[in-house]
Amino acid sequence: MTTLEQTRQRIIEAAQADPRILGCIDYGSTSEGRGDEWSDLDIALFIQDSELELFEKNWKQWASQFGDLYLAYIGGIGHPWAVYEAMPLPLRVDFVFFPASNLDKILEWPCSPTSVDAMVLYDETNGQIRSRVSRLVGQSLAPENLAQAFEQVGGDFWYYLLRTYTKLLRGEHWAARHDFNFIITGNLLALLRIEADAVSRWRASSASAGIETVLSAGRLEQLNRCIPGPSEADLKSALLRAASLGCQVSENIAQKYNLDWPASLAKKVLETLGYEIFAKANKA
């Protein structure tokens, strides 16, 4: 049974031995010094343009040489995913293939490797890959414009909250839960990160990543109370608590950074949700 490091080394050796492959890059957490025994591998290959189509067609056969495959398919994000027998857990490997003529794609990646060597596993392009990766080393992944980031996630929060509520009114409870999950794990957590000044990996990681380590105990308790129970009334109550928390957080951010936010809409939403929930409770 193999480990992550052993699989990584096998991929490097295979890339070095394959004349079609001109570059192999680790663009994931392991190149940024954040990897652990439960991490996956994120591997980008640069393939000779004339060989790329055939390589992509037969990628499963190529990937089979690195260990016992449990799974190999094109994932929902549009490129190959594989799972290998490994310890302590089956190892997930995210592959992506690029034409060698498109090395500038590297410059668009939201990566901040600890060094060129940590990210570049193999370079047969006369240093062109290493040169581009050197521009990523230590780059900031914080929002380029905090005001715009706040406007976007804050706007989405209230927009999607209203959309979720309309689905509840229609009786589409599962659709409402789906949207509510999006509101919490995306927009509300992003707002909480801005409030906590925890935005160093804004452009690279999910807002949920490590959120427990950056929130105060009080905020984490409020967030936990936004988890809905199984009933329709539970979901409505959770929606109201999330709206209330989002309002508090948005007010704090706006005051701290002197930014505008849709306060009048937030007030209207809270009034609407509060009236609907508590009127129904009082009639029961």
C-alpha positions, 0 to 999 in steps of 0.5 A: 500500500502506497503513501501520498509521497510515494505516489507523487514520486511515481508521477514525477518519474513517469513524467520524466520518462514520457517524451510527451510530457514537458512539465509536471506541477503540484498546484495544491496544498502540498506545494504551499506547505499546508499538506497533511496525511489526509491531503489530495494531490493536485497535478498539472501536466503540460503536454506537447500540443500534437500529443495532447488529444491522444493523451487525454483520450487514454489518460486512464491507462496512463494513470493506472501505472501509479497504483491500484485505482479505485476510481478514474473519471472526469469530475464535475469540474471538467477534468480527470479525478482518480482515487488510488489505494493508499494509506492512511486513506484512499488517495485522491488525485486531481489531474489537469492537462494543458498544451505546452503552448499555453504556459502562461496559464500558470500565471492565472493560478491562485497559488502561493507555493513556498518555493519554485522547487515545491511546485515544479516537479519536472520542467523540460521547457528550458526553465520556462515553467520555473520562470512563471512559477517563480512569479507565484511564490509567496503571492498574496491571495487576499481580495484584490479589492476588499470593498468589491469583495464585500459588495459581491458576497454581501449582495449575494447573501441577501439576494439568495436569502430572498430566493430561498424564502420564495422557495419555502413559500412555494413549498419547495423545501428541498430546493430551499435547503439547497440554496440555504446551504449555499448561503451559509457555506458560501456567502455568510462564511465569507462575510464572517471571514472579512469581519475576522480579518481572515482573508489571506487565502480568499482567492484560493480556498473555500470560505469554510476552510478552517473557519473554526480556527478564525472565529470567536467562540461567540460567533461560532456559536451563532453560526452553529445555531444556523444549522437547520433541523428537519422540519419546515419550521426549523428551516424558517427559524434557521433562515431568520437566525442566518439573516440576523447574523448576516446583518450584524456582521455586515454592519460591523464590516461597513462601520470598520471599513466605511463601506456601503451595504444594503441595510434597508433590504436587510431590515425588510428581509428581517421584518418579513421573516420575523413576521411570518415565523412568529405569527405562525408560532403564535397561532399554534 
